[in-house]
């Protein structure tokens, strides 16, 4: 397609030493590739993990990217700061807009900025739930973040629409309060509404309300770039081109009707005064955002612990069935909890596609039953192994041959010698397990050893 200057790739889905041919072809055509991280958890109470930062930096270097992007969110909680089990959300969860959370986020962003070889931009997220007792609006929180760190912003106007439907927040007020000069680029995406809740699916056409928010933003400042997020259910090429054309027209019409002086004054100094096309890639030569951050003290241990306790309580309610923390909407938490479990089932099926094949028609019901009592603690690949172990210990699948296939699958991915003392290890020593395993290998000699080892999906 003409006029496509850059794309995003989910950072965790890219292996630096084995870039997909599709990305290599795009780079040969001059299309920039921006790694878009989903697992760093900059809004979490812990400092960013050094290994995750190193991996993100490696992807930026391997792709020759002009910048990297991540989210203002937390994705895990618990651990040493709370003396509680480590929990994974497998999803981007909102950060409370409090002074404590802002101090923690700012320090985490500065740590990430120091570790990355290119500028960092952070994205506002969509959410189903609101934190009680928040001290700032979305716009105020983002303004303070930019003021203290100089970080760039990736503004997702679809997420502003989602938060309008789900949390009653006014997108226009958020845009009023944003430091528009710090915008690196803009996201646009589709979704759907069900039972009064907007789901940011990235799998549906962009609705008119989202384009209206984009127009409002473009009337204030011409965005350096606009990117359409579409993660699945890709339409045919002509339909996709129409959607891109609608986005371009929205930006062009809005910027034409606004005054040239206002549009020029709002552009970041790092970008040319004559704004590029609305889907232009971020400039690789651009320096940091024009804001000169004031020195800020590090987040205190007490602030980190308060944030850690609050986030652990919320995540435990969502994935472990503990009571809802005070001040939260219990009904909305149940909606979010079901959504997290459904996402786990979908992603595990992508990470380990053999599991639905082996388990059969009951895969989804079996997984949702498992997820109600087994929070994710080590990422989606470990979740797949834990689910298989859960089924085997329960004597599932009922068909002996299928149970043998599942046993072989688990052994193949757990290593040649599973840890002694595990319940499943003891079961594997039984005669019944050995017979089932032999039958499975005779029945499908090639299936059990297949391991495509796909990267984590989002």
C-alpha positions as CSV (number, residue, x, y, z in Angstrom):
1,X,0.0,0.0,0.0
2,X,1.3,3.5,-0.7
3,X,1.8,6.0,2.1
4,X,2.7,3.5,4.8
5,X,5.8,4.9,6.5
6,X,6.1,2.8,9.6
7,X,4.6,-0.1,11.5
8,X,4.6,-1.4,15.0
9,X,5.5,-4.9,16.1
10,X,4.8,-6.2,19.6
11,X,8.3,-6.2,21.1
12,X,7.8,-9.5,22.9
13,X,6.9,-11.2,19.7
14,X,10.2,-10.4,18.0
15,X,13.3,-12.4,18.3
16,X,16.3,-10.1,17.5
17,X,18.4,-12.8,15.9
18,X,15.6,-14.2,13.7
19,X,13.6,-11.2,12.4
20,X,10.6,-12.4,10.3
21,X,10.9,-12.0,6.5
22,X,7.9,-9.7,6.5
23,X,9.6,-7.2,8.7
24,X,12.9,-7.5,6.7
25,X,11.0,-6.8,3.5
26,X,9.3,-3.7,5.1
27,X,12.6,-2.4,6.2
28,X,14.1,-2.9,2.7
29,X,11.2,-0.7,1.4
30,X,12.1,2.0,3.9
31,X,9.3,1.3,6.3
32,X,10.4,1.9,9.9
33,X,9.5,-0.7,12.5
34,X,8.8,0.4,16.1
35,X,8.9,-2.2,18.9
36,X,5.8,-1.8,21.1
37,X,6.3,-3.4,24.5
38,X,3.5,-4.8,26.6
39,X,5.2,-6.5,29.6
40,X,7.6,-4.0,31.1
41,X,5.0,-2.8,33.7
42,X,6.4,0.7,34.2
43,X,3.5,1.6,36.4
44,X,4.2,-1.3,38.8
45,X,5.6,-0.9,42.3
46,X,8.8,-2.7,41.5
47,X,11.7,-1.1,39.5
48,X,11.8,-2.2,35.9
49,X,13.3,-5.6,35.4
50,X,16.8,-5.3,33.9
51,X,16.5,-8.3,31.6
52,X,13.2,-7.0,30.1
53,X,14.9,-3.6,29.5
54,X,17.8,-5.3,27.9
55,X,15.5,-7.3,25.7
56,X,13.6,-4.2,24.6
57,X,16.9,-2.4,23.8
58,X,18.0,-5.4,21.7
59,X,14.8,-5.3,19.7
60,X,15.2,-1.5,19.0
61,X,18.8,-2.1,17.8
62,X,17.9,-5.1,15.7
63,X,15.1,-3.2,14.0
64,X,17.0,0.1,13.7
65,X,14.0,1.7,15.3
66,X,13.7,5.5,15.9
67,X,12.1,5.0,19.3
68,X,10.4,2.4,21.5
69,X,7.0,2.5,23.1
70,X,5.5,1.0,26.2
71,X,2.4,1.5,28.4
72,X,1.5,3.4,31.6
73,X,0.2,0.3,33.3
74,X,1.1,-2.4,35.8
75,X,1.1,-6.1,34.7
76,X,2.2,-7.9,37.8
77,X,2.0,-7.5,41.6
78,X,2.9,-9.2,44.9
79,X,6.4,-10.4,45.7
80,X,8.9,-9.0,48.2
81,X,7.3,-5.6,48.7
82,X,4.1,-7.2,49.9
83,X,5.3,-10.5,51.3
84,X,2.7,-12.2,49.1
85,X,2.7,-14.5,46.1
86,X,3.9,-13.1,42.8
87,X,0.9,-12.6,40.4
88,X,0.7,-11.9,36.7
89,X,-2.2,-10.2,35.1
90,X,-1.3,-11.1,31.5
91,X,-2.9,-7.7,30.7
92,X,-2.4,-4.0,31.0
93,X,-4.0,-2.7,34.2
94,X,-4.5,1.0,35.1
95,X,-2.2,2.8,37.5
96,X,-3.9,4.8,40.3
97,X,-3.6,8.5,39.6
98,X,-2.1,9.3,43.0
99,X,1.0,11.2,44.1
100,X,2.6,7.9,45.3
101,X,1.9,6.1,42.0
102,X,3.2,9.1,40.0
103,X,6.4,9.2,41.9
104,X,6.9,5.5,41.3
105,X,6.1,5.7,37.6
106,X,8.4,8.7,37.1
107,X,11.3,6.9,38.6
108,X,10.6,3.7,36.6
109,X,10.4,5.8,33.4
110,X,13.7,7.4,34.1
111,X,15.3,4.0,34.7
112,X,14.0,2.8,31.4
113,X,15.1,6.0,29.6
114,X,18.7,5.4,30.8
115,X,18.7,1.8,29.7
116,X,17.3,2.3,26.2
117,X,19.4,3.3,23.2
118,X,16.5,5.4,21.6
119,X,13.8,7.7,23.0
120,X,10.9,6.2,24.9
121,X,7.2,7.0,24.4
122,X,4.6,5.8,26.8
123,X,0.9,5.2,26.1
124,X,-2.3,5.9,28.0
125,X,-4.3,2.7,28.3
126,X,-7.9,1.6,28.1
127,X,-9.5,0.3,31.3
128,X,-12.7,-1.3,32.6
129,X,-12.2,-0.2,36.2
130,X,-11.5,3.0,38.1
131,X,-9.4,3.4,41.3
132,X,-11.1,5.0,44.3
133,X,-9.6,8.1,45.8
134,X,-7.7,9.3,42.7
135,X,-6.0,12.7,43.1
136,X,-5.5,13.7,39.5
137,X,-7.3,13.5,36.1
138,X,-5.8,11.6,33.2
139,X,-4.5,14.8,31.6
140,X,-3.0,16.1,34.8
141,X,-1.3,12.8,35.5
142,X,0.2,12.7,32.0
143,X,1.3,16.4,32.2
144,X,3.1,15.8,35.5
145,X,4.8,12.7,34.1
146,X,6.1,14.6,31.1
147,X,7.1,17.6,33.2
148,X,9.2,15.4,35.5
149,X,10.8,13.0,33.1
150,X,10.7,14.6,29.6
151,X,9.3,11.3,28.2
152,X,7.2,11.4,25.0
153,X,3.6,10.4,24.9
154,X,1.9,7.9,22.6
155,X,-1.7,9.1,22.8
156,X,-4.3,6.4,22.0
157,X,-7.5,8.2,21.2
158,X,-9.4,4.9,21.1
159,X,-8.4,4.4,24.7
160,X,-9.8,7.9,25.5
161,X,-13.1,6.8,24.0
162,X,-12.9,3.5,26.0
163,X,-12.4,5.3,29.2
164,X,-15.3,7.7,28.4
165,X,-17.7,4.8,28.0
166,X,-16.4,2.7,30.8
167,X,-15.3,5.3,33.4
168,X,-17.3,8.4,32.4
169,X,-14.1,10.4,31.6
170,X,-14.3,13.4,29.2
171,X,-11.9,13.0,26.3
172,X,-12.0,16.7,25.5
173,X,-10.9,17.5,29.1
174,X,-8.0,15.1,28.8
175,X,-6.9,16.7,25.6
176,X,-7.2,20.1,27.2
177,X,-4.8,19.1,29.9
178,X,-2.3,17.2,27.8
179,X,1.1,18.5,26.9
180,X,0.5,18.2,23.2
181,X,4.1,19.2,22.4
182,X,5.3,15.9,23.9
183,X,3.2,13.7,21.6
184,X,5.4,11.2,19.6
185,X,2.4,9.8,17.6
186,X,-1.2,8.7,18.0
187,X,-3.0,5.4,18.1
188,X,-6.4,4.8,16.5
189,X,-8.2,1.4,16.9
190,X,-11.6,-0.2,16.8
191,X,-13.6,-2.1,19.4
192,X,-17.2,-3.1,20.3
193,X,-19.7,-2.4,23.1
194,X,-21.3,-5.2,25.1
195,X,-23.6,-4.8,28.1
196,X,-22.6,-1.1,28.5
197,X,-18.8,-1.9,28.5
198,X,-16.6,-0.9,25.6
199,X,-14.0,-3.5,24.7
200,X,-10.8,-2.2,22.9
201,X,-10.5,-5.2,20.6
202,X,-8.1,-4.0,17.9
203,X,-10.1,-6.3,15.7
204,X,-13.0,-4.2,14.5
205,X,-13.4,-1.1,12.3
206,X,-12.6,2.3,13.9
207,X,-16.0,3.8,15.0
208,X,-17.0,7.4,14.4
209,X,-16.6,8.5,18.1
210,X,-12.9,7.6,18.0
211,X,-12.4,9.5,14.7
212,X,-14.2,12.5,16.4
213,X,-11.6,12.4,19.2
214,X,-8.8,12.2,16.7
215,X,-10.3,15.3,14.9
216,X,-10.4,17.1,18.3
217,X,-6.7,16.3,18.9
218,X,-5.7,17.3,15.3
219,X,-7.6,20.6,15.7
220,X,-5.3,21.4,18.6
221,X,-2.0,20.2,17.1
222,X,-1.2,18.3,13.9
223,X,0.0,14.9,15.2
224,X,3.5,13.8,14.0
225,X,2.0,10.5,13.0
226,X,-1.2,8.3,13.3
227,X,-1.1,4.6,13.5
228,X,-4.0,2.2,13.0
229,X,-3.8,-0.7,15.5
230,X,-5.3,-3.9,14.0
231,X,-4.1,-7.1,15.7
232,X,-6.4,-9.7,14.2
233,X,-9.5,-10.2,11.9
234,X,-7.6,-8.3,9.2
235,X,-9.9,-7.0,6.5
236,X,-9.2,-7.2,2.8
237,X,-6.8,-4.7,1.4
238,X,-9.4,-2.4,-0.1
239,X,-11.3,-2.2,3.2
240,X,-8.1,-1.5,5.1
241,X,-7.2,1.3,2.6
242,X,-10.6,2.9,3.1
243,X,-10.1,2.9,6.9
244,X,-6.6,4.4,6.5
245,X,-8.1,7.0,4.1
246,X,-10.8,7.9,6.7
247,X,-8.0,8.5,9.3
248,X,-6.0,10.7,6.9
249,X,-9.1,12.7,5.9
250,X,-10.0,13.2,9.6
251,X,-6.6,14.7,10.4
252,X,-6.4,16.7,7.2
253,X,-9.9,18.2,7.7
254,X,-9.3,19.1,11.3
255,X,-5.9,20.7,10.8
256,X,-7.3,22.7,7.8
257,X,-10.0,24.2,9.9
258,X,-7.7,25.1,12.8
259,X,-5.4,28.2,12.5
260,X,-2.0,27.6,11.1
261,X,-0.3,29.5,13.9
262,X,-1.9,27.3,16.5
263,X,-1.0,24.2,14.7
264,X,2.6,25.3,14.2
265,X,3.1,26.5,17.7
266,X,1.9,23.1,19.1
267,X,4.4,21.0,17.2
268,X,7.3,19.5,19.1
269,X,10.6,21.3,18.4
270,X,12.1,17.9,17.4
271,X,9.8,17.7,14.4
272,X,9.8,20.1,11.4
273,X,7.5,23.1,11.5
274,X,5.8,21.8,8.3
275,X,4.1,18.8,9.7
276,X,4.6,15.5,7.9
277,X,1.7,13.4,6.5
278,X,-0.6,12.0,9.3
279,X,0.8,8.5,8.9
280,X,4.5,9.6,8.7
281,X,6.9,7.6,10.8
282,X,8.5,9.3,13.9
283,X,11.7,11.0,12.8
284,X,14.8,8.8,13.6
285,X,16.9,11.9,14.1
286,X,14.5,13.5,16.6
287,X,16.0,14.1,20.0
288,X,14.2,13.9,23.3
289,X,11.0,15.7,23.9
290,X,11.4,19.4,24.3
291,X,10.5,19.5,27.9
292,X,13.5,19.9,30.2
293,X,12.5,17.8,33.2
294,X,13.2,19.2,36.7
295,X,15.2,17.0,39.0
296,X,12.9,14.9,41.1
297,X,13.7,12.8,44.2
298,X,13.4,9.0,43.8
299,X,10.2,7.4,45.0
300,X,10.5,6.6,48.6
301,X,10.4,2.9,49.8
302,X,7.2,3.8,51.7
303,X,5.6,5.1,48.5
304,X,6.6,1.9,46.6
305,X,5.2,-0.3,49.3
306,X,1.9,1.6,49.4
307,X,1.5,1.2,45.7
308,X,2.6,-2.4,45.9
309,X,0.0,-3.3,48.5
310,X,-2.8,-1.5,46.6
311,X,-1.9,-3.2,43.3
312,X,-1.5,-6.6,44.8
313,X,-4.9,-6.4,46.5
314,X,-6.6,-5.4,43.2
315,X,-4.8,-8.1,41.1
316,X,-5.5,-10.7,43.7
317,X,-9.2,-9.9,43.5
318,X,-9.1,-10.1,39.7
319,X,-7.2,-13.4,39.3
320,X,-7.3,-15.2,42.7
321,X,-10.9,-14.6,43.8
322,X,-10.1,-12.6,47.0
323,X,-12.5,-10.0,48.1
324,X,-12.7,-6.7,46.2
325,X,-10.7,-3.9,47.8
326,X,-12.7,-1.2,49.5
327,X,-14.0,1.4,47.1
328,X,-14.0,-0.7,43.9
329,X,-17.1,-1.6,41.9
330,X,-17.5,-5.3,42.6
331,X,-19.7,-5.8,39.5
332,X,-17.1,-4.1,37.3
333,X,-14.3,-6.2,38.9
334,X,-16.1,-9.4,38.0
335,X,-16.4,-8.2,34.3
336,X,-12.6,-7.5,34.3
337,X,-11.9,-10.9,36.0
338,X,-13.9,-12.8,33.4
339,X,-12.1,-10.8,30.6
340,X,-8.7,-11.7,32.0
341,X,-9.5,-15.4,32.2
342,X,-10.9,-15.4,28.7
343,X,-7.7,-13.7,27.4
344,X,-5.6,-16.3,29.2
345,X,-7.4,-19.1,27.5
346,X,-7.0,-17.4,24.1
347,X,-3.3,-16.6,24.5
348,X,-2.4,-20.0,25.9
349,X,-4.1,-21.5,22.8
350,X,-1.8,-19.4,20.6
351,X,1.3,-20.0,22.6
352,X,0.6,-23.8,22.9
353,X,-1.7,-24.6,19.9
354,X,-1.3,-28.4,20.6
355,X,-3.3,-28.0,23.9
356,X,-6.8,-27.3,22.3
357,X,-6.0,-30.1,19.8
358,X,-5.2,-32.7,22.5
359,X,-7.9,-31.6,25.0
360,X,-10.6,-31.2,22.4
361,X,-13.9,-29.5,22.7
362,X,-13.7,-29.0,26.4
363,X,-10.5,-27.0,26.2
364,X,-12.0,-23.6,26.9
365,X,-14.4,-24.7,29.7
366,X,-11.5,-26.7,31.3
367,X,-9.2,-23.7,31.1
368,X,-11.6,-21.3,32.6
369,X,-12.3,-23.7,35.5
370,X,-8.5,-24.0,36.1
371,X,-8.1,-20.2,35.9
372,X,-10.7,-19.6,38.6
373,X,-8.4,-21.1,41.2
374,X,-4.9,-20.8,39.6
375,X,-3.6,-17.3,39.1
376,X,-0.9,-16.9,36.5
377,X,2.5,-16.5,38.1
378,X,5.1,-17.0,35.4
379,X,3.8,-15.8,32.0
380,X,1.8,-17.5,29.3
381,X,4.2,-20.4,28.5
382,X,4.4,-21.4,32.1
383,X,0.6,-21.0,32.3
384,X,0.3,-23.6,29.5
385,X,2.5,-26.1,31.4
386,X,0.6,-25.5,34.6
387,X,-2.7,-26.0,32.9
388,X,-1.5,-29.3,31.4
389,X,-0.3,-30.4,34.8
390,X,-3.6,-29.5,36.4
391,X,-5.5,-31.6,33.9
392,X,-3.2,-34.6,34.3
393,X,-3.4,-34.6,38.1
394,X,-7.2,-34.6,37.8
395,X,-7.1,-37.6,35.6
396,X,-7.9,-35.6,32.4
397,X,-8.5,-36.0,29.6
398,X,-10.7,-39.0,30.2
399,X,-9.5,-40.7,27.0
400,X,-6.3,-42.6,27.9
401,X,-4.7,-42.0,24.6
402,X,-5.3,-38.2,24.8
403,X,-4.0,-38.3,28.4
404,X,-0.9,-40.0,27.2
405,X,-0.4,-37.3,24.4
406,X,-0.8,-34.6,27.0
407,X,1.7,-36.3,29.3
408,X,4.2,-36.5,26.4
409,X,3.6,-32.9,25.6
410,X,4.2,-31.8,29.2
411,X,7.4,-33.9,29.4
412,X,8.7,-32.5,26.1
413,X,8.4,-28.9,27.4
414,X,9.2,-29.4,31.1
415,X,12.7,-30.8,30.4
416,X,14.0,-34.4,30.2
417,X,13.9,-34.8,34.0
418,X,11.0,-33.1,35.8
419,X,11.8,-31.9,39.3
420,X,11.5,-34.7,41.9
421,X,8.7,-34.2,44.5
422,X,6.2,-32.6,42.1
423,X,2.8,-34.3,42.2
424,X,2.9,-34.9,38.5
425,X,6.3,-36.4,38.7
426,X,5.0,-39.0,41.2
427,X,2.0,-39.8,38.9
428,X,4.4,-40.3,35.9
429,X,6.1,-43.1,37.9
430,X,2.9,-45.1,38.0
431,X,2.2,-48.0,35.6
432,X,-1.0,-46.4,34.3
433,X,1.0,-43.3,33.2
434,X,3.6,-45.3,31.4
435,X,1.0,-47.3,29.5
436,X,-0.9,-44.1,28.5
437,X,2.3,-42.5,27.4
438,X,3.3,-45.6,25.2
439,X,-0.1,-45.7,23.6
440,X,0.0,-42.0,22.8
441,X,3.4,-42.3,21.1
442,X,2.3,-45.2,19.0
443,X,-0.9,-43.4,18.0
444,X,0.7,-40.1,17.0
445,X,4.4,-40.6,16.7
446,X,5.1,-37.2,15.3
447,X,2.7,-35.0,17.2
448,X,4.1,-35.1,20.7
449,X,7.5,-33.9,19.7
450,X,6.3,-30.8,17.7
451,X,7.2,-27.5,19.3
452,X,6.7,-24.4,17.2
453,X,7.6,-22.4,20.3
454,X,5.7,-19.3,19.2
455,X,6.4,-16.0,20.9
456,X,3.9,-14.7,23.5
457,X,0.8,-13.2,22.0
458,X,-1.1,-10.2,23.3
